[in-house]
């Protein structure tokens, strides 16, 4: 199959787990906004926003015990694809 015909799922480097879990977008200044985590992999996630507000290019995604520094890769009206920054060792 030509590469152009492959779906987004086939192009992903890692499988993603579908879910619906409440979370928070925490901006560098401390402002928090609610979101829903809709899928998750080791390297990124898809979130659904509850409003059409601006989203900073980088922020911390907090869901339950997980807290990951994230970079927005794409955005539609209420959805955003995130790439997690690599975790740094002390």
N, CA, C and O of each residue as an XYZ file, in Angstrom:
360
protein
N       0.854     -1.172      0.000
C       0.000      0.000      0.000
C       0.903      1.239      0.000
O       1.845      1.306      0.790
N       0.634      2.221     -0.872
C       1.440      3.449     -0.878
C       1.299      4.177      0.447
O       0.244      4.145      1.081
N       2.376      4.835      0.855
C       2.399      5.525      2.154
C       1.249      6.521      2.295
O       0.702      6.664      3.388
N       0.872      7.205      1.232
C      -0.191      8.205      1.298
C      -1.530      7.595      1.688
O      -2.399      8.303      2.197
N      -1.715      6.297      1.463
C      -2.993      5.656      1.768
C      -3.052      5.112      3.186
O      -4.116      4.678      3.627
N      -1.943      5.122      3.911
C      -1.954      4.599      5.276
C      -2.715      5.545      6.202
O      -2.667      6.765      6.039
N      -3.408      4.970      7.163
C      -4.146      5.786      8.126
C      -3.199      6.317      9.188
O      -2.061      5.862      9.301
N      -3.683      7.295      9.975
C      -2.899      7.852     11.071
C      -2.471      6.752     12.048
O      -1.349      6.776     12.554
N      -3.352      5.797     12.310
C      -3.024      4.740     13.255
C      -1.829      3.931     12.779
O      -0.991      3.534     13.589
N      -1.737      3.682     11.481
C      -0.645      2.887     10.939
C       0.678      3.642     10.970
O       1.733      3.008     10.958
N       0.662      4.964     11.008
C       1.875      5.759     10.989
C       2.444      6.014     12.382
O       3.570      6.497     12.505
N       1.703      5.706     13.408
C       2.169      5.945     14.771
C       3.293      4.973     15.124
O       3.258      3.795     14.768
N       4.290      5.501     15.833
C       5.420      4.671     16.248
C       5.027      3.734     17.386
O       5.594      2.649     17.514
N       4.077      4.134     18.203
C       3.654      3.339     19.360
C       2.137      3.245     19.400
O       1.445      4.182     19.002
N       1.619      2.128     19.874
C       0.158      2.022     20.009
C      -0.350      2.953     21.109
O       0.354      3.245     22.075
N      -1.576      3.403     20.938
C      -2.203      4.267     21.941
C      -3.387      3.544     22.552
O      -4.102      2.799     21.881
N      -3.577      3.780     23.836
C      -4.687      3.175     24.570
C      -5.825      4.181     24.641
O      -5.639      5.297     25.125
N      -7.004      3.794     24.163
C      -8.179      4.668     24.249
C      -8.699      4.699     25.672
O      -8.692      3.683     26.368
N      -9.155      5.884     26.106
C      -9.682      6.052     27.455
C     -10.446      7.362     27.515
O     -10.413      8.154     26.573
N     -11.114      7.580     28.595
C     -11.721      8.868     28.904
C     -11.467      9.120     30.379
O     -12.094      8.513     31.247
N     -10.533     10.031     30.649
C     -10.160     10.318     32.035
C      -9.976     11.820     32.194
O      -9.337     12.462     31.360
N     -10.529     12.379     33.254
C     -10.419     13.811     33.524
C      -8.986     14.178     33.876
O      -8.282     13.418     34.543
N      -8.563     15.353     33.420
C      -7.219     15.824     33.709
C      -7.152     17.339     33.730
O      -8.167     18.027     33.625
N      -5.924     17.846     33.869
C      -5.697     19.283     33.932
C      -4.546     19.684     33.031
O      -3.534     18.988     32.954
N      -4.701     20.796     32.356
C      -3.623     21.467     31.646
C      -3.104     22.515     32.624
O      -3.857     23.386     33.059
N      -1.831     22.436     32.969
C      -1.243     23.391     33.902
C      -0.201     24.214     33.148
O       0.837     23.699     32.732
N      -0.498     25.497     32.981
C       0.410     26.388     32.270
C       1.587     26.773     33.153
O       1.537     26.599     34.371
N       2.644     27.295     32.545
C       3.844     27.679     33.285
C       3.544     28.684     34.396
O       4.200     28.647     35.437
N       2.581     29.572     34.209
C       2.229     30.549     35.237
C       1.357     29.986     36.346
O       1.032     30.697     37.297
N       0.965     28.696     36.236
C       0.158     28.063     37.269
C      -1.320     27.968     36.945
O      -2.059     27.279     37.648
N      -1.775     28.652     35.881
C      -3.188     28.582     35.508
C      -3.546     27.154     35.123
O      -2.803     26.502     34.390
N      -4.695     26.659     35.621
C      -5.157     25.306     35.343
C      -6.437     25.345     34.523
O      -7.306     26.192     34.734
N      -6.536     24.410     33.582
C      -7.756     24.247     32.789
C      -8.109     22.771     32.710
O      -7.222     21.935     32.540
N      -9.391     22.433     32.830
C      -9.780     21.023     32.745
C      -9.698     20.512     31.310
O      -9.847     21.274     30.354
N      -9.459     19.210     31.177
C      -9.466     18.548     29.878
C      -9.827     17.085     30.087
O      -9.919     16.620     31.223
N     -10.028     16.365     29.002
C     -10.249     14.923     29.046
C      -9.136     14.252     28.264
O      -8.861     14.632     27.126
N      -8.502     13.269     28.854
C      -7.506     12.463     28.171
C      -8.270     11.389     27.413
O      -8.996     10.601     28.021
N      -8.115     11.347     26.082
C      -8.887     10.393     25.288
C      -8.059      9.256     24.728
O      -8.610      8.210     24.384
N      -6.743      9.432     24.626
C      -5.868      8.295     24.351
C      -4.465      8.610     24.816
O      -4.094      9.773     24.974
N      -3.675      7.545     25.038
C      -2.377      7.698     25.684
C      -1.395      6.670     25.149
O      -1.753      5.513     24.931
N      -0.154      7.097     24.938
C       0.948      6.187     24.622
C       2.141      6.608     25.469
O       2.048      7.558     26.247
N       3.252      5.910     25.323
C       4.457      6.272     26.071
C       4.966      7.654     25.675
O       5.542      8.364     26.500
N       4.760      8.035     24.426
C       5.350      9.287     23.933
C       4.374     10.442     23.755
O       4.801     11.555     23.449
N       3.075     10.212     23.937
C       2.134     11.301     23.728
C       0.705     10.956     24.093
O       0.413      9.890     24.636
N      -0.176     11.891     23.778
C      -1.582     11.723     24.145
C      -2.459     12.587     23.251
O      -1.986     13.482     22.551
N      -3.748     12.288     23.299
C      -4.757     13.144     22.677
C      -5.668     13.604     23.799
O      -6.124     12.803     24.615
N      -5.931     14.916     23.831
C      -6.831     15.455     24.840
C      -8.003     16.150     24.156
O      -7.902     16.610     23.019
N      -9.109     16.213     24.877
C     -10.274     16.979     24.447
C     -10.410     18.146     25.410
O     -10.417     17.969     26.628
N     -10.516     19.330     24.849
C     -10.656     20.553     25.645
C     -12.133     20.825     25.873
O     -12.972     20.453     25.052
N     -12.449     21.467     26.973
C     -13.839     21.744     27.308
C     -14.285     23.118     26.835
O     -15.457     23.472     26.969
N     -13.357     23.898     26.280
C     -13.665     25.219     25.724
C     -12.678     25.498     24.589
O     -11.651     24.830     24.471
N     -12.997     26.480     23.767
C     -12.142     26.819     22.624
C     -11.006     27.764     22.981
O     -10.471     28.438     22.100
N     -10.630     27.829     24.232
C      -9.577     28.740     24.674
C      -8.261     28.471     23.956
O      -8.027     27.385     23.428
N      -7.413     29.491     23.953
C      -6.052     29.317     23.443
C      -5.345     28.288     24.303
O      -5.606     28.176     25.501
N      -4.462     27.550     23.688
C      -3.675     26.558     24.393
C      -2.207     26.896     24.173
O      -1.789     27.068     23.028
N      -1.408     26.998     25.241
C       0.003     27.323     25.043
C       0.713     26.189     24.307
O       0.251     25.048     24.348
N       1.827     26.482     23.634
C       2.527     25.432     22.896
C       3.148     24.372     23.804
O       3.346     23.236     23.374
N       3.460     24.727     25.057
C       3.997     23.778     26.029
C       3.322     23.981     27.379
O       3.018     25.108     27.770
N       3.088     22.869     28.092
C       2.432     22.904     29.393
C       2.620     21.557     30.063
O       3.206     20.647     29.475
N       2.132     21.419     31.280
C       2.174     20.139     31.995
C       0.772     19.542     31.984
O      -0.199     20.205     32.348
N       0.676     18.288     31.564
C      -0.585     17.555     31.580
C      -0.616     16.720     32.854
O       0.278     15.909     33.092
N      -1.642     16.920     33.669
C      -1.799     16.178     34.922
C      -3.081     15.357     34.857
O      -4.172     15.900     34.676
N      -2.935     14.043     35.006
C      -4.074     13.126     35.011
C      -3.815     12.103     36.108
O      -2.877     11.312     36.013
N      -4.635     12.116     37.142
C      -4.416     11.214     38.264
C      -3.029     11.440     38.854
O      -2.684     12.568     39.205
N      -2.232     10.382     38.968
C      -0.874     10.464     39.497
C       0.143     10.866     38.430
O       1.290     11.170     38.758
N      -0.261     10.871     37.160
C       0.645     11.190     36.063
C       0.775     12.702     35.881
O      -0.217     13.431     35.908
N       1.988     13.148     35.700
C       2.262     14.552     35.405
C       3.368     14.565     34.352
O       4.499     14.165     34.631
N       3.038     15.028     33.129
C       4.011     14.994     32.041
C       4.098     16.346     31.350
O       3.082     16.950     31.007
N       5.316     16.807     31.152
C       5.558     18.020     30.377
C       5.221     17.669     28.931
O       5.679     16.651     28.413
N       4.412     18.524     28.275
C       3.866     18.207     26.958
C       4.043     19.357     25.987
O       4.104     20.526     26.369
N       4.124     18.987     24.724
C       4.198     19.965     23.641
C       3.055     19.668     22.679
O       2.871     18.523     22.268
N       2.285     20.697     22.318
C       1.176     20.523     21.392
C       1.717     20.310     19.979
O       2.515     21.109     19.490
N       1.286     19.240     19.329
C       1.714     18.911     17.970
C       0.665     19.343     16.950
O       1.008     19.840     15.877
N      -0.604     19.156     17.280
C      -1.694     19.572     16.399
C      -2.888     19.973     17.248
O      -2.986     19.634     18.428
N      -3.792     20.705     16.609
C      -4.974     21.191     17.334
C      -6.136     21.353     16.368
O      -5.968     21.894     15.275
N      -7.310     20.888     16.765
C      -8.559     21.203     16.088
C      -9.374     22.012     17.086
O      -8.847     22.421     18.121
N     -10.616     22.245     16.804
C     -11.433     23.088     17.680
C     -11.355     22.667     19.143
O     -11.002     23.480     19.997
N     -11.679     21.410     19.448
C     -11.712     20.953     20.834
C     -10.719     19.834     21.147
O     -10.690     19.358     22.282
N      -9.914     19.402     20.193
C      -8.963     18.317     20.413
C      -7.539     18.783     20.162
O      -7.301     19.699     19.375
N      -6.591     18.139     20.842
C      -5.179     18.450     20.640
C      -4.354     17.179     20.784
O      -4.625     16.336     21.640
N      -3.344     17.059     19.931
C      -2.388     15.963     20.011
C      -1.133     16.459     20.710
O      -0.619     17.530     20.387
N      -0.643     15.688     21.661
C       0.499     16.099     22.474
C       1.659     15.136     22.309
O       1.468     13.936     22.108
N       2.861     15.677     22.396
C       4.068     14.866     22.475
C       4.685     15.136     23.842
O       4.875     16.289     24.229
N       4.993     14.071     24.566
C       5.599     14.233     25.883
C       7.090     14.514     25.724
O       7.762     13.947     24.863
N       7.590     15.411     26.585
C       9.028     15.646     26.620
C       9.667     14.470     27.331
O       9.069     13.903     28.246
N      10.883     14.090     26.926
C      11.544     12.969     27.599
C      11.751     13.276     29.081
O      12.059     14.406     29.459
N      11.577     12.257     29.901
C      11.796     12.411     31.342
C      13.302     12.522     31.578
O      14.084     11.774     30.990
N      13.701     13.451     32.434
C      15.108     13.646     32.731
C      15.487     12.913     34.012
O      14.750     12.953     34.997
N      16.604     12.263     33.999
C      17.100     11.584     35.198
C      17.831     12.595     36.084
O      18.471     13.513     35.570
N      17.741     12.437     37.413
C      18.429     13.381     38.304
C      19.937     13.264     38.202
O      20.660     13.987     38.887
